Amino acid sequence: MMRVEVLNGKLLEVPADGLIVAVSEAGLDEGGLLPELDELLAGAVEAEWRAERITCKRGHAFALHTMGRIPSRYVIFVGIGERAKYDAQGVREAVAEGLAVARQYRLSDVLLCYDALKAPEVTPETMGQAIAEGAILGQYRFDGYRSKREADEAFRVSRLSVAMPPEVRQAVETGFTIGTATAEGVNLARTLTNTPANKLTPEVLAQEAVGVARRHRFEVEVLERADMERLGMGALLAVAQGSANAPRLVVMKYQGRETWDDVIAFVGKGITFDTGGISLKPAQNMESMIMDMGGAAAVIGAMEAIGRLRPKANILAVTPLVENMPDGRAYRPGDVLHSMSGKTIEVISTDAEGRLILADAITYAKRLGASFIVDLATLTGAVLVALGTQTTGAMTNDAAWWAKLERAAARAGERVWLLPSFDVYLEQIKSPVADLKNSGGRNAGTITAGMFLKAFVEETPWVHLDIAGTAWEEKGTALTPKGASGVMVRTLVELARLVAEEGAAS
């Protein structure tokens, strides 16, 4: 793991492989470190600025060899745009961009100038958190299963030392602790989601969740098929019955308050592989369905961070873990299922399976005392059509609970957008033979899937997050390498911290 720490010593006197300096639209005119560097480097900084190799453009970074004029071998200039519009997410991205260049140049020990990087409306603690998150998230790579790796792929920056004024040091170090815990939770979720389905069956994923629980001394419960049969989880069991890999449902309880009240339930969809079942998916791109457990991975990753941070909040994590396969025992379109809640469900498509396992998981969370619910699921392809790959779709039945989650997402730097949940959409999922049907057709597909879940949530304050568009990064960025993004882990952690600060209902 990369170390993020306070620099002991003067920035321009400490030997290092590289030094990261942020550049705003003012360039050298902003003062601070840039004019001093320009003088020490014999006018090279101004020359490169005039040549537009050093720029303020966000996402742009340029490495300049110091030719031994200062103890750092390279200075990496990272654009941050207009200082007035620069925020904590910009800090994360700038640190990740700078370290991406450091990695490219194989610079192991890197310095960072806090004063040049700081955003005007961001507190020192949040700055420290953003620096640590940008550093650790940007350095993540999934090692995979190749027998040999190129040396450049294996290289990581090992240490980032931040020079800062003494008056902010304590707050920034607190931020480092928060950011490190959160980023490691995100990276755990990324690794789980990137892992192939033959390596990550429901049983193995349950073991990973139990490992998190035991590491942080959470109460943990693992339901197996017989337990689910006894509880009447007919919707979840129907999805599981076509697979040779048995289902699991894992519950983790973190009690951060003296009494078990105001319980926040995180419920994550965990389809470890989704063929679509009898309603078989097209072969093209089916391999990407290893990521259909991204909701469960996000919950497990969030619990890893919460276990490290120990906020004063009560968190219940529920992850139903199932493989959706077609065989002679598989459930069929036209079947009627009996859910744990007592509601019956007509199956229209066996590829609308995520909402079925979540229905029983939500009911179980309520039975265990959930006062507020957030569910996360790679639920619908329709959310990609609506919002693309940069924004997570959301639905709610409670404006105040949504407002709190929206604030948490803003603090985390993750985009969410609320979709309507008017009762008229329930008409699309009415069934002539059961209480509900599990698909309302193509129109408003993301909304009708959410409305299906809303029927099981009933009056409990709830937010649904459809991460089907945001759980996977196709191209890769400095902050989010190609593959699983670990989206919404940071939002869940910030939500737990907000609840600890303010209470759930305020």
N, C-alpha and C positions, 0 to 999 in steps of 0.2 A: 504494500500500500504506500502511496505517495505521502510524504510528511509535509505538512504545511505548518510553519512555525514563525515566531518573531525573530527578526535578524538581531543578533547581538554584535554591535559594531557599526561603524559609519558606512553608508551605502557605497560610496565611491572609493572605499579603502579596503573592502573585503574581497579576497580572491573568489571568483566564481566562474562558471562556464558561460553564464549569460545574465543579462539584466533586462527586465521588461519595463518599458516606460510607455504610458498612455499619452496619446496626442489628440488634442481637441482641434476645433476649427481655428483657434487662435494661433496654433503653431508655437513658434518661439516667442511670440509676443505675449503669451500667457505668463511667461516668467517661470519661476520654479526651477526644476532640474534641467530643462532643455537648454537654456542659455549656458548654464555651467558645463553641461556635456559638450555643447558646441565648442566652447573655449578649450576644453581639455582635448577634444578630438580635432583640433586645428581647423575649425570651420566646416567639418564634414557634415554635421547635422543640417546646417542651413543650406549647404549645397545640395544635399539629397532632398530636402524639403522643396527647394526651388525646382529641382528636376522631377518632382512629384513621385519620387520613389518612397519617400516618407509622406503619408497623407493622413487626414483625419477620417477617411471613409471607414465606416463600421465594417468589420469583417476583413479589413486589410492589415497585414503585418509585414514588416520589412526588417531583415537582420543586417546589421552593419558591424564588420570586424573592427575592433578597436586598435589593432596593430600594437598592442602592448602599452597604449597610453593610459589606460586605467586597468585595475586588476581583473575586471570582467572581460572575457575574450570577445564576447559579442554583446551589442545592445540591440534589443528587439523592440521596434517602435510599433505600437498597436493603435489603430484609429478608433476613436470613441464617438465621433460625430460632434454635434453641438453639445457643449457642456450642460446647457440649461435643459436639454431634453434627455439627458443621460440618467439612467436609473439602475436599480440593483440587477435587473436582467442584463443590462448593458455591461455591468461589472463581470457577471458570470461569463458572458460571451467574450469579453476582452481578455480575461485571464486564459480562457480555453484557447483563443486564437494565438496568444503569445506562446503558450506552452506547446501548441501544435507545431509552431516554427522551431521551438527549442528541440522538440522531438525529431523533427526533420534534420536538424543540424547535430543531433546526438549530444545535446547539452544536458548533463545529468543534474547539476547543481545550479539552480537559477534563483536570482534575486528579483524582488518586485518593489517598486516605489509606490507606497500607499498614497502619498499626497498627490502624485500625478494621476492616480487611478480614481480617486474618490469622487463620488457623485454628490451634487449639492444638497439634495433632500434626503439622503440616506444616512442613517445613524451609524456610528462606528461598529456596533454589534452586528447590524445587518450587513455592513461592508465585509466584516470578517466572515460571516456566513456565506456571502456571495463569492468571496475569493476562494474559500475552501471548496464550495460546490463547483465552481468553474474549473478549478484545478483537478479535482478528483473525477468529476464526470467526464471531462475532456480527455483524460488519460485512459479511460476504460477501453479495453479490447476483449472480445470473446476469443479465447485461445483456440477453441474448436478441437478437432480430432485428426488434423494432419500429422503425419509422422515426422515431418520436418517443417520448420518455419524459417523464413528469412530473418537475418539479424535485425534489420530495420523494423520488422513487425514486432519483435520481442522487446525492443528498446522502450524504456519508460524514463521520464524525468523522475528522479528519486526524491528530490527535496526542493521545496519552494520556500524561501526565506523572505519575509516581508519587513521592510524598513518603515517605521511609523513614529510619529511623535509620542513621547512617553505618556502624555495625558490621555491618549485613547487606547493604550496598550491592553488594559484589563478588559475593556469592552470588546475589542477586536479578538482577543483570545477566547472570550466566551463565544463569540460568533464562529471562530474556528471549530470549536467543539460541536456546536449545533450543525454547522455546514458539513463537517466530516461525517457525523452520524447520519445525516440525511442523505448525503451522496453515497455512502456505503449501502444504505438501504435501497437506493435507486439501482446501484450496480448489482446488488443481489437479485433484484427483480429482473434486470436485463439478462443476467446469466441464466436464471431459470427459464425465461421466455425464449432465449436463444438455443436452449438445449433440445436436441431432437427427441421426438416422441418415443423412440425405442429406448432411449436413455432416461426418460422422465415419464414413467407411467403414473397413474394416480397413486399407487403405493409409494413410489419414490418421492413424488412431490409432497405427499403427506409426511414422509420422513424428514424432508427438508423443513417443513413447517414445524414439526416437533422439535427439530434441532434448534430453531430460533427460540421456541418456547422454553426449552430447557436451559439454553444459554442465558436467558434473561429471567428465569424463575417465574414464568407465567404458568397459570393453571392451564392445562391442555387436555382435550378430549378428542379421541379419534373414533368416529362411527364407521363400522363396517356394514356389509350388506344385511346381516341379520338384525343389526341395530336399526337400520333404516326401515326394514320390513316391519319391525315391531312398532316403530313410530308412524308408519303409514305414509312414507315418502314415495308415493306411487309415481309422481312425475319424474323425480330424479332417477329412480330405479328403472323406469322405462327407457330412458336414454342410455343407461348403462348395460341393459340386458343383451345387446348385440356384441359386446366385447368380451374377449377372454381375460382382459385385465379388470379386476374387480374395482368397484368404486370406493371412495373414501369421502368422509366429510370431517374436516378438522376445525375445532373450536379452540381459540386462544383467548384467555381472559387476562387483561392487565388492569389491576385495580390501583389507581393512583390517588384515590380519595378514601377517606375512612369508611364510608358506607357505599354499598353497591347501588347507586342511583345515578340519574342523568347519564345512562349508559349509551355510549356512541357505538353503534354496530357498523363495522366495515364488512361488506359481503362481496366476495370476489368470484366471478365465474371462472371455473377451472376445467375447461374441456382440453385435456392434454393432447388430443388429436381429434379433428372433426372431418370425417369423410362426407358428412351430410346424411349418413345412414342410408335407409332405403331411398330417400330423395337425394341420390348421390350427386355430389358436386362434379363439375367438369374436371377433367384431369389436369388441364392447364393451371399452373400455380397452386395446385392442391398442397404442395410441399410447404407452403407458407402457413398452413393450418397448425403447425407446431406452436404458433403464437396465440392460439385460441384460449390459452389459460393465462393471458396477460392480466386479466382482472385479479385472479387469485395471486399471481406473482406480485402485483402492486400491493395487495393487502399484506402479504408476507414480508415484502421489503419495507413497508411502512412500519410493521411491527418490529422489525430489526432496529430501525431508527428509534422508535418509541421506547424500546427496551434499553437503549443506550441513554436516552435523554430523560426518561422517567418523569413526564409531565404530570401535573395534578389533574388527571382526567381518568375516567373509566372507559376502557376500550374493549369491545368484544369483536373478535375477528372470526368470521365464518367463511370457510372456503370449501364448497362442494367440488369434488375432483372426480371426473368421469371421462371415459373415452367413448366417442360416438362412432360406432362401426356397424356395417351391415352384415348380418349372417342369418341363418335360419331361425334364430331366436329374437331378432331385432324387432323393435316396435314398428308399426306401420302407419301410413296415412289412413285416416278413418278410425283408428283406435280411440277409445275414450279412457282417459286416465283419471285416477282418484288421487288428488294431491293431499298432502298432510293437513292442509287447512280445511279440508272437507269439500272444497270446490272441485268440480269435474271439468275436464279439459278434452275437447275434441282435437285430435292431431290432424292438422292440414298438411304440414310439412315436417318431416323428421329432421330437416336442416334448420328448423327454428327451435333448436334444442336448448340453447343457453338460457332462455327465459323459463324453461321447464325446471332445470336444476336450481335456478335462482328462486323460483316460487317456493319450493320446499325449504331452501336455505333461509329465506326471509321469514317464513313461518317459524322455523326453529329459532332464529335470532330473537323474534318477538317472545317466544316461549321462555327464552333465557333472560329476558328482562330488558331488551333493547328499548330505549326511550327515543332514540333518533337513529336513522338508518342512512348510510350511503352505500349504494351498490355500484360496482364497477364491472364492465363487461365489454368484450369485443363482440358486440351483440348484432349489429346490422351492417350490411354493405351499403344500405341507404344513407347512413350518416356520412359516408365518403362522398356521395353525390351532393349532399346538402352542404357540408362544411369542409370537405377536402381533408388534407393530412395535417393541418396546423392547429385545428381547434377541436376540442372535445365537446360533443353534444350532451346536453343535460335536460332533465325533466324534474319536476318537483310537485309536491302537494302542499308545500308550506313556504310562504314567502320569507319568513324570518330565518328559517333553517337554510334556505337557498342563499340568502344574503350573507350568512356567515361563511358558507362554503365558497362563495364568490370572492369574499375578502381573502380567504385562505389561498385561493388560487392566484389572486393578484400578488400576494406576498411571495408566493412560490415562483412566480414568473411563468405560470402555465395558463393557456387560454381555454376558457369555457364559454359556452353560449347556450342560453336557456331556450328550449323549444316549447311550444304550447302543449297544454294537457287538458284541453276542453273535453267535457264529457261526451260531446258529439262523436269523438273518435272511438268511443266504446262500441258504437254501432258496427264498426268494421270487424270487431272480434266477438260479436254475439254468435252463438252456435244454436242450431235447431235441436241438437241432441245432448248438449252439455251446457254448463254454465258459461264457458268461454271456449273459443278456439285459439290455437297457438299461432295463427298467422292471419293478418288482415289484408293480405295482398300487397301489391307494389306501392300503391299510393300511400304516402305518409308512413312508410315502413318503419322508420326509426321511432316515430311517435306512437304508433299502435303497439310496437314492442314494449315501449315504456308504459303504455296504458295497461297492458297485460300485467306487468309487475305491480303497478299501482293497485290493482284489484286485490293483491295479496298483502300489500303494505297496509291497506285500509286507512285508519286515522293516524298512524304513527308518522311523525314528520320525517320526510324522506327526500333524498336527492338521488337520481339515477344518472350515471356517467357512462355514456357509450363511447368507448375508446377504440372502436374498430378502425378509425382513420388515423389515430395518433399513436397507437401502441408500437408501430413499426416505422423505422426511418429507412426509406429506400435509397437515398443518395448519400447520406452522412453529412454531418456538420462538425465543426470543431467541438461543440458542446455535446453533441449526440452522434456518436459514430454509427455507421450503417448497421442496421439490425434492430433489435429490441430497444425501445426508448426508455422503458421504465416510467412511462408517463403516469401522472397522478400520485406517485409516491410522495413527492414533495408537497402536493396539496393536502394529502391526508395528514402528513406530519404537521403542517402548519395549522390544519384544522384542530388537531389535538392540542397544539400549543395555544391556539386562540380560546378553545374551550377552557383550558387550564387558567388562562388569564381572566376570562370574562364570564364563564359559565356557558352552558349549552343553549339556554333559552333566551339569553339577552340579545 
